[in-house]
C-alpha cells in the first residue's frame, strides 16, 4: 500500500477509494429546459490571435476571444512598503456570447447599479506584477468572489495606490510571490437578466468558472502566467465554487452549457477541444453538497441536543425528520476515516472531536506565544471590522488543555457544539432549502439557485419539496401533485441534474472527471454556517481519489465562517506544490 505524507502531518492512503455515484445526466433535458439565455455580442477586448492546443483547429468563437497583451493600464501599488508596478487587463470578457444583465441588481448588502450590463458577470480582471511581465511559468491565482452562492459582479482586488501586507493579504502575498492575480466574475443566484429572468441558476456559476479557465488555456501562449498552474481561491459560496471547479475538470456534462455561452474550446458540434481542469484548490468553509447539507446540519446540531440547549429548535419535529436521513446518506458515500475505519454516523462525532483536538494542538505548536484559555477562563472573541467590531466573552467549559506541553487533555463535544451555536445562532430549519416551506418566502437560503430561469426558486430537497405550501410558486407537492420521489423520477426533471453539476462529491473519485491534484481546505472551529461534516466528507473523499496527490485539510482553530486568515501558511503550501510539480512548460504526460 502506497503511503503519501500530507503537509498537515496526516498520512493519506491511496488504496481507499469512494465508489463512483454512477449518475447519468439527461443531456437532452438539460439543453431543453435549462438552455441559457445568451446575447451574441463580439468580445470587445479581442485583437490578438489565440494559441491553440496541439492538434486543435481554429474556431470562430475562439478567435473572438483572443487576448491583446498590449491592452493594459500600468498601476503602482505597495507591497510590504515597496512599490510594485502592475499591468491591469481590465474586464476581459471570457465568453463570446455573454448573458446580458439588468442594470439594477440586488444581493448581499442591498441593491446596486452595475456599469457593465453586457459582460459584467462573465469577465475577469487580470493583474500582472512586474516580476511576471514576461514569465509564462508563473502560477495564476484565480480568485472567485462569491458569498453564499450569490452572483459575483466583476471586481478589482488590486487598485492603484493601495498598500498590501503580504502577511495578512492574499492579494499582496500573491503579487509579492510573482503570481498573476485574476478576479473572476460569474453568474449565480440572485442575478437579474436583462429580460427579467434569473440566468444565474445552477450550474451557471460552475460553467462560467470553467469558461474562464478555458479562456486562460486558449490564450496561454500569449498571456503572462501558466494555465497549467491555476490555483483557485474562494470562501463560503466561493469555496464551494472552487471545490466544484477543482473536482469536475473536463467532464463532458458541462459541454452543452459551455457551448451556449460561447466558451472557448467548444467546436461547432458541441465537442470540447480545450481542458478546464485546474492545478490546485485553496477553499475556505465551502458551502457545498447542497442536496445533503440540511441533513448533515440537522443531524450535527440535534445528535447531542445542541438545538434544544440553545433554544433554537422551533421546528423540533422537522429537525428530527431531516436528521434521521443522515445515517443512510453517510453510509452511501463509502468513505473511510484517516485510520482506515469506515466513516459512518456512528463514528462521526468522534471524528469531529479528533479534528477539533488536532486544530487546537496545531495552533498551540505553531507559536510559543499561542495559548488557549484554561477551563473556567474566557474565550474573548472579536467580531466584525473597523467601525463595527464587537467583543464578547464565553466561558471555556468544554476544552481542557495543557499549554506547557501543547496538548489537549479532554474535550466535551456536547458543550463544544453548544459553544459553537451560542456565539453564532444556528440557522433555521431547514437551513439551506427554506424558501416556500410553511409559507416562508423571505428566507435567504439557497433555494433560488435552482429551477428554470423563468421561476424565482425551486425546492431541491425532499423535505422542503414535500412541505412547500406556497400556492402558485411552481414548486412542491402542492403545485405539482407529485411527491419529491415522483417528481425526480420524471425524465423531464432537471433539478437533480442541477444539484449534481455543482456537487464536487459527485465527481471526486470518478473516471469522467480530472480532479485537481492539490487541495488546501479550511473550516473554522467556530463555523456554524454549515456542518463540519461537509468539510470532513470532502476531505475523506479527496484522500481516497488516486488523482489527488496533496490534501491539506484542517479545522482552523477559533475561526468563524471566514477565509484567507492564514495567508503565510496557505501561500507556503501553494509554493510547495508548485515547486513539486516542476516546469509547467515541460511536455505534459498523457
C-alpha positions, 0 to 999 in steps of 0.5 A: 500500500502506497503511503503519501505524507500530507503537509498537515502531518496526516498520512493519506492512503491511496488504496481507499477509494469512494465508489463512483455515484454512477449518475447519468445526466439527461443531456437532452433535458438539460439543453431543453429546459435549462438552455441559457439565455445568451446575447451574441455580442463580439468580445470587445477586448479581442485583437490578438490571435489565440494559441491553440492546443496541439492538434486543435483547429481554429474556431470562430468563437475562439478567435473572438476571444483572443487576448491583446497583451498590449491592452493594459493600464500600468498601476503602482501599488505597495507591497510590504512598503515597496512599490510594485508596478502592475499591468491591469487587463481590465474586464476581459470578457471570457465568453463570446456570447455573454448573458446580458444583465439588468442594470439594477441588481440586488444581493448581499448588502442591498441593491446596486447599479452595475456599469457593465450590463453586457459582460459584467458577470462573465469577465475577469480582471487580470493583474500582472506584477512586474516580476511576471511581465514576461514569465509564462511559468508563473502560477495564476491565482484565480480568485472567485468572489462569491458569498453564499452562492450569490452572483459575483459582479466583476471586481478589482482586488488590486487598485492603484495606490493601495498598500498590501501586507503580504502577511495578512493579504492574499492579494499582496502575498500573491503579487509579492510571490510573482503570481498573476492575480485574476478576479473572476466574475460569474453568474449565480443566484440572485442575478437579474437578466436583462429580460427579467429572468434569473440566468444565474441558476445552477450550474451557471456559476460552475460553467462560467468558472470553467469558461474562464479557465478555458479562456486562460488555456486558449490564450496561454501562449500569449498571456503572462502566467501558466494555465497549467498552474491555476490555483483557485481561491474562494470562501463560503459560496466561493469555496464551494465554487472552487471545490466544484471547479477543482473536482469536475475538470473536463467532464463532458456534462458541462459541454452543452452549457459551455457551448451556449455561452460561447466558451472557448474550446467548444467546436461547432458540434458541441465537442470540447477541444480545450481542458478546464481542469485546474492545478490546485484548490485553496477553499475556505468553509465551502458551502457545498453538497447542497442536496445533503447539507440540511441533513448533515446540519440537522443531524450535527446540531440535534445528535447531542441536543445542541438545538434544544440547549440553545433554544433554537429548535422551533421546528423540533419535529422537522429537525428530527425528520431531516436528521434521521436521513443522515445515517443512510446518506453517510453510509452511501458515500463509502468513505473511510476515516484517516485510520482506515475505519469506515466513516459512518454516523456512528463514528462521526462525532468522534471524528469531529472531536479528533479534528477539533483536538488536532486544530487546537494542538496545531495552533498551540505548536505553531507559536510559543506565544499561542495559548488557549484559555484554561477551563473556567477562563474566557474565550474573548472573541472579536467580531466584525471590522473597523467601525463595527467590531464587537467583543464578547466573552464565553466561558471555556467549559468544554476544552481542557488543555495543557499549554506547557506541553501543547496538548489537549487533555479532554474535550466535551463535544456536547458543550463544544457544539453548544459553544459553537451555536451560542456565539453564532445562532444556528440557522433555521430549519431547514437551513439551506432549502427554506424558501416556500416551506410553511409559507416562508418566502423571505428566507435567504437560503439557497433555494433560488439557485435552482429551477428554470430561469423563468421561476424565482426558486425551486425546492431541491430537497425532499423535505422542503419539496414535500412541505412547500405550501406556497400556492402558485410558486411552481414548486412542491407537492402542492403545485405539482401533485407529485411527491419529491420521489415522483417528481425526480423520477420524471425524465423531464426533471432537471433539478437533480441534474442541477444539484449534481453539476455543482456537487464536487462529491459527485465527481471526486473519485470518478473516471469522467472527471480530472480532479485537481491534484492539490487541495488546501481546505479550511473550516473554522472551529467556530463555523456554524454556517454549515456542518463540519461534516461537509468539510470532513466528507470532502476531505475523506473523499479527496484522500481516497481519489488516486488523482489527488496527490496533496490534501491539506485539510484542517479545522482552523482553530477559533475561526468563524465562517471566514477565509484567507486568515492564514495567508503565510501558511496557505501561500507556503503550501501553494509554493510547495506544490508548485515547486513539486510539480516542476516546469509547467512548460515541460511536455505534459504526460498523457 
